Amino acid sequence: MAISGGSTSFAPGKSLLDLTLLLALCALVLTASACDDQTPEKPSPTSTFAQTTTTAVQTITTALRVGTSESSAAGSRGYIDTTGKTVIEPQFSRAEDFSEGLAAVHTREGWGYIDTIGKMVIEPQFDDAHSFSEGLAAIRTRAGWGYIDTAGKMVIEPQFRGARDFSEGLARVQVDWSWGYSGDLGYIDQTGKMVIKPRFDSRWEEDARDFSEGRACVNDGGWWGYINKAGRRSFMRLFDAWSEEDVPHDFSEGLAAVIPDMHDGLWGYIDKAGKVVIGPQFEAAGDFSEGLAAVEARVLVADEEYESAGWGYINKTGKVVIEPQFDDFRDFSEGLAAVHVADGWGYIDKTGKMVIEPHFDDARSFSEGLAAVHTRAGWGYIDTTGQMVIAPQFSRAGDFSQGLAQVGL
């Protein structure tokens, strides 16, 4: 889930850290210069440089500890319930949403997992950790990425350079440790068996996506296409992409947003057979959610010159059901979608009616009946009527999941 942060503010701990690091680095540079002027009676340049380097490294290490300690104290994260009551005290430097009864949290000892009452059920020991998905969570140790179960047992030994969450029984992993990007992405099952051998490129994060509705979008030799769980192409049609933003989307509610022809660069939608069912006509396109997808329309302003007409929403036939008019958008969730206009963020229903007036600095999608919104006082939560049920007070706010949301002081 996306985590929302408030506006930028002065951070004393970070400023001290930056200054100390700068002074330490200056000491290294000055020492290196001084080494050229050493006489035989003085310590050797190598010795002097090594001593000063050690001192500088110690200074940097101390600065990092001070900076980390101060920033952690100023940005500790805990969890609240839907009434706003703190059920797990702020104490973690980083935290993820709850999934399958557990949440990944970061302490000085590393990443571990807590349950919904805050008990540390999997001790902090990992260099990095993902949320649980389909009974397993990706974790990183010195040996690489592996997977644990909800009891903390290592079921797939750490060995991968990169790893994603399991989706529809498969997880994308990166096997090449040479820091190349050609053909090193594949897919494993929950036993760790490589069921789709690594052959997909990894120049961009989106070069091999998670499975969604039985399909995964992959970069196969510089062209994007969709494979099934056997690793075979779902259809022969391939797509080009000139940047990561041009990569075809995952399937959602039976359709996927793609750019059929990079020469005009317009987005349309295909079905699972690869057939274009909504012709390319949009400057940008989102995924379908609750039957609607956000699209950015364009308007002709001069000879072959277009500009954005704003974001609106279409249905699965391609019909515009909410006219383009918004600066930014969120997907529909629980019947409402957050949209941005000149006055700020508000919420519309599926007819396009503004049912919660736009007066927020930022706004997130509804989850379990509540949505995080940002005001000058910080992040708080509203219900689907627009009533502020948890007063703005947090520096950051996550979505509610399993009755809890992570928040930052």
C-alpha positions in Angstrom: 0.0 0.0 0.0 1.1 3.5 -0.7 2.2 5.6 2.4 1.4 9.2 2.4 3.9 11.8 3.7 3.2 15.4 4.7 4.8 18.5 3.5 8.6 19.0 3.8 9.7 20.4 7.2 13.0 21.3 8.9 14.7 18.3 10.4 17.4 19.1 12.9 18.8 15.5 13.0 19.1 15.5 9.2 20.9 18.9 9.1 23.4 17.8 11.8 24.0 14.6 9.8 24.6 16.4 6.6 27.0 18.9 8.2 29.0 16.2 10.0 29.3 14.1 6.8 30.5 17.2 4.9 33.2 17.9 7.5 34.4 14.3 7.5 34.6 14.2 3.7 36.5 17.5 3.7 39.0 16.0 6.1 39.6 13.2 3.7 40.3 15.6 0.8 42.6 17.8 2.8 44.6 14.8 4.1 45.0 13.5 0.6 46.4 16.8 -0.5 48.7 17.0 2.5 50.2 13.6 1.7 52.1 15.1 -1.2 54.1 17.4 1.1 55.3 14.7 3.6 59.0 14.6 4.5 61.0 11.4 5.4 60.9 12.4 9.1 57.1 12.5 9.1 54.8 9.5 9.0 54.4 8.1 5.5 51.6 9.4 3.3 50.0 6.0 3.3 50.0 5.9 7.1 48.7 9.4 7.5 46.0 8.9 5.0 45.0 5.6 6.5 44.8 7.1 10.1 42.8 10.1 9.0 40.5 7.9 6.8 39.9 5.7 9.8 39.0 8.8 11.9 36.8 10.1 9.2 35.0 6.8 8.8 34.4 6.7 12.6 33.1 10.3 12.4 30.7 9.3 9.6 29.6 6.2 11.4 28.8 8.3 14.5 27.0 10.9 12.4 24.9 8.2 10.8 24.0 6.8 14.2 23.1 10.2 15.6 21.2 11.1 12.5 19.4 7.8 12.4 18.5 8.0 16.1 17.2 11.5 15.9 15.3 11.0 12.7 13.8 7.8 14.1 12.7 9.5 17.2 11.0 12.3 15.2 9.4 9.8 12.7 8.4 6.8 14.8 5.6 4.7 13.4 2.8 2.9 15.2 -0.7 1.7 14.4 -4.2 3.0 15.1 -7.7 1.5 14.8 -10.6 2.9 13.0 -11.6 5.0 16.0 -8.2 6.7 16.0 -7.1 4.9 19.2 -3.4 4.0 19.3 -3.3 0.2 19.6 0.5 -0.3 18.9 2.6 2.6 20.2 4.9 4.4 17.8 8.3 2.7 18.1 9.3 1.6 14.6 11.6 3.5 12.2 9.7 1.9 9.3 6.6 -0.1 9.1 4.3 -1.8 6.5 0.6 -2.4 6.4 -0.9 -5.5 8.0 -1.3 -8.5 5.6 -2.4 -12.0 6.6 -2.3 -11.0 10.3 1.3 -9.7 10.3 3.1 -6.5 9.5 6.8 -6.0 8.7 8.5 -3.4 11.0 12.0 -2.1 11.3 14.0 -1.7 14.5 17.7 -1.2 15.3 18.2 -4.9 15.0 16.6 -5.1 11.5 13.3 -6.1 10.0 10.9 -8.4 11.8 7.1 -9.0 12.0 4.5 -8.1 14.6 0.9 -9.3 15.1 -2.1 -7.1 15.5 -1.6 -6.6 19.2 2.0 -5.5 18.6 3.8 -8.7 19.7 7.0 -9.4 17.8 6.3 -12.8 16.5 9.2 -13.0 14.1 12.3 -11.4 15.6 14.0 -8.5 13.8 16.9 -10.1 11.9 16.5 -9.2 8.2 18.1 -6.5 6.1 14.9 -6.0 4.3 11.4 -7.5 4.3 8.1 -7.4 2.3 4.6 -8.0 3.5 3.1 -11.5 3.5 1.3 -12.6 0.3 -0.2 -16.0 -0.2 1.4 -17.3 3.0 5.0 -16.2 2.2 7.1 -13.0 2.6 10.2 -12.0 0.8 13.1 -11.2 3.1 16.7 -10.2 2.5 19.9 -11.4 4.3 23.6 -11.2 3.4 23.1 -14.2 1.1 20.3 -12.5 -0.9 16.5 -12.7 -1.0 14.6 -15.7 0.2 11.1 -16.4 1.6 9.7 -17.2 5.0 6.3 -18.5 6.2 4.1 -16.8 8.8 5.9 -18.9 11.5 9.2 -17.3 10.5 10.5 -20.6 9.0 12.8 -20.2 6.0 11.0 -22.1 3.2 13.0 -20.8 0.2 16.7 -20.1 1.1 18.1 -16.7 0.5 19.8 -16.8 -2.9 18.2 -14.2 -5.3 19.5 -10.7 -6.2 15.9 -9.5 -6.3 12.5 -10.8 -5.3 8.8 -9.8 -5.6 5.7 -10.9 -3.7 3.8 -14.0 -4.7 0.8 -13.4 -6.9 -1.4 -16.2 -8.2 1.1 -18.8 -7.0 4.2 -17.4 -8.6 6.9 -14.8 -7.7 9.3 -12.9 -9.9 12.9 -13.3 -8.9 16.2 -11.9 -10.2 19.0 -14.5 -10.4 22.0 -12.7 -12.0 24.5 -11.2 -9.5 26.8 -9.7 -12.2 24.7 -6.5 -12.3 23.8 -7.0 -15.9 20.2 -6.7 -17.0 19.8 -9.2 -19.8 17.7 -12.3 -19.3 18.0 -12.6 -15.5 14.3 -12.5 -14.4 12.2 -15.6 -14.0 9.4 -16.9 -11.8 9.4 -19.5 -9.0 6.6 -21.4 -7.3 6.1 -21.6 -3.5 8.5 -24.5 -3.2 11.2 -22.4 -4.7 11.2 -24.3 -8.0 12.0 -22.1 -11.1 8.9 -22.8 -13.2 9.6 -20.1 -15.7 13.3 -20.0 -16.4 15.1 -16.6 -16.3 15.1 -15.0 -19.7 13.5 -11.6 -19.3 15.5 -8.4 -19.1 15.7 -6.2 -16.1 16.7 -2.8 -17.3 13.6 -1.3 -15.7 11.7 -2.3 -12.6 8.6 -3.1 -14.7 10.4 -5.4 -17.2 8.7 -8.4 -15.7 5.5 -7.9 -13.8 3.6 -9.9 -11.2 0.9 -12.2 -12.5 -2.6 -10.7 -12.7 -5.6 -12.5 -14.0 -3.4 -15.3 -15.3 -1.1 -13.0 -17.3 2.2 -11.3 -16.7 3.7 -8.5 -18.8 7.4 -9.2 -19.6 10.2 -7.7 -21.6 11.3 -10.5 -23.9 14.2 -9.4 -26.1 13.3 -5.7 -26.1 9.6 -6.2 -26.8 6.8 -6.4 -24.3 4.2 -9.1 -24.3 2.1 -11.2 -22.0 2.9 -14.7 -20.8 0.8 -17.4 -19.1 1.9 -19.4 -16.1 3.6 -21.9 -18.3 5.9 -19.1 -19.6 4.4 -19.2 -23.1 3.0 -16.1 -24.8 -0.7 -15.6 -24.3 -0.9 -14.1 -27.8 1.6 -13.1 -30.4 1.1 -9.4 -30.4 4.1 -7.5 -29.0 4.5 -3.9 -27.9 7.3 -1.3 -27.9 8.2 1.1 -25.1 10.5 4.1 -25.3 10.5 4.6 -21.6 9.3 2.9 -18.4 6.2 5.0 -18.5 5.3 3.4 -21.9 5.3 -0.2 -20.6 1.9 -2.0 -21.0 -0.1 -2.3 -17.8 -1.3 -5.4 -15.9 -4.7 -6.8 -16.7 -7.4 -5.5 -14.5 -11.0 -6.5 -14.8 -10.3 -8.2 -18.1 -8.5 -5.3 -19.8 -5.0 -3.9 -20.0 -3.9 -0.4 -21.0 -1.3 -0.4 -23.8 0.2 1.8 -26.5 -0.4 -0.2 -29.7 1.7 2.1 -31.9 4.6 4.0 -30.4 4.7 6.4 -33.4 1.5 8.1 -32.2 2.0 7.3 -28.5 -1.7 7.0 -27.7 -3.1 4.6 -25.1 -5.9 2.1 -25.7 -7.0 -1.2 -24.1 -6.7 -4.8 -25.1 -8.5 -7.9 -23.9 -6.9 -11.2 -22.9 -6.7 -12.4 -26.5 -4.6 -9.3 -27.4 -7.4 -7.7 -29.3 -7.7 -3.9 -29.2 -11.2 -3.3 -27.8 -10.8 0.4 -26.9 -8.9 2.2 -29.7 -5.8 4.3 -28.9 -6.9 7.8 -28.3 -5.7 8.8 -24.8 -2.6 10.7 -23.7 -2.4 8.4 -20.6 -4.5 5.7 -19.2 -5.1 4.0 -15.8 -6.3 0.6 -14.8 -9.9 -0.5 -14.4 -11.3 -0.5 -10.9 -15.0 -1.0 -10.1 -15.9 -0.9 -13.8 -14.2 2.5 -14.5 -10.7 3.6 -15.6 -9.2 7.1 -15.5 -8.0 8.4 -18.9 -6.3 11.6 -19.9 -7.9 13.2 -23.0 -6.3 15.6 -25.4 -7.7 18.6 -27.3 -6.4 20.0 -30.6 -5.2 23.6 -30.1 -3.4 24.2 -33.4 -2.4 22.4 -36.5 -1.2 18.9 -35.2 -0.7 20.4 -31.8 -2.5 19.0 -28.8 -2.7 19.7 -25.1 -4.2 17.9 -22.2 -7.9 18.2 -21.6 -7.6 16.7 -18.1 -8.5 13.3 -16.6 -11.9 11.7 -16.8 -13.3 8.2 -16.6 -14.4 5.6 -19.2 -16.3 2.3 -18.9 -15.3 -1.0 -20.4 -16.9 -0.1 -23.8 -14.7 3.0 -24.0 -17.6 5.4 -23.4 -16.7 8.5 -21.4 -18.9 8.5 -18.4 -17.2 11.2 -16.4 -15.9 14.1 -18.6 -12.2 15.0 -18.5 -11.8 17.8 -16.1 -9.4 16.8 -13.3 -5.7 17.6 -12.8 -5.0 14.3 -11.0 -6.9 11.2 -9.9 -7.1 8.0 -7.8 -8.9 4.8 -8.8 -12.4 4.1 -7.6 -12.6 2.3 -4.3 -15.7 1.7 -2.3 -17.7 3.7 -4.8 -15.7 6.9 -4.6 -12.6 8.3 -6.3 -10.3 11.0 -5.1 -9.7 13.7 -7.7 -7.8 17.0 -7.9 -9.1 20.3 -9.1 -8.0 23.9 -8.6 -9.4 24.1 -5.0 -7.7 20.8 -3.9 -8.6 17.2 -3.5 -12.1 16.0 -3.2 -14.2 12.8 -4.0 -16.6 12.0 -6.8 -19.1 9.2 -7.2 -19.5 7.1 -10.3 -21.8 9.8 -11.9 -19.0 12.3 -11.6 -20.8 14.2 -8.8 -18.5 15.9 -6.3 -19.8 14.3 -3.1 -17.0 15.4 -0.8 -15.9 18.9 -1.5 -12.3 19.6 -2.7 -10.5 21.2 0.2 -7.7 18.7 1.0 -4.0 19.1 0.2 -3.8 15.4 -0.6 -6.1 12.5 -0.5 -6.0 8.7 -0.7 -8.4 6.0 -1.8 -11.0 4.6 0.7 -10.1 1.4 2.5 -12.3 -0.3 5.1 -14.6 2.7 5.1 -11.9 5.4 5.7 -9.6 7.4 3.6 -6.4 9.3 4.6 -6.6 13.1 3.8 -4.0 15.8 4.4 -4.6 19.3 5.7 -2.3 22.0 7.2 -2.6 20.1 10.6 -1.3 16.9 9.1 -2.9 13.6 8.0 -6.3 12.4 9.3 -9.1 10.2 8.1 -12.6 10.8 6.8 -15.5 8.5 6.2 -17.5 8.1 3.0 -19.7 11.0 3.9 -16.7 13.3 4.2 -16.9 13.5 8.0 -13.5 13.8 9.7 -13.5 10.8 12.1 -9.8 10.9 13.0 -8.5 14.4 13.4 -5.5 15.5 11.3 -2.4 15.0 13.4 0.0 12.6 11.8 3.1 13.2 9.7 2.2 10.2 7.5 -0.7 7.8 7.2 -1.3 4.4 5.6 -4.4 2.7 4.4 -6.5 0.7 6.8 -5.9 -3.0 6.5 -7.3 -5.6 8.9 -8.7 -2.9 11.1 -5.4 -1.1 11.6 -3.4 1.7 9.8 0.2 2.7 10.3 0.8 6.3 11.2 3.8 8.5 11.8 4.3 11.1 14.5 
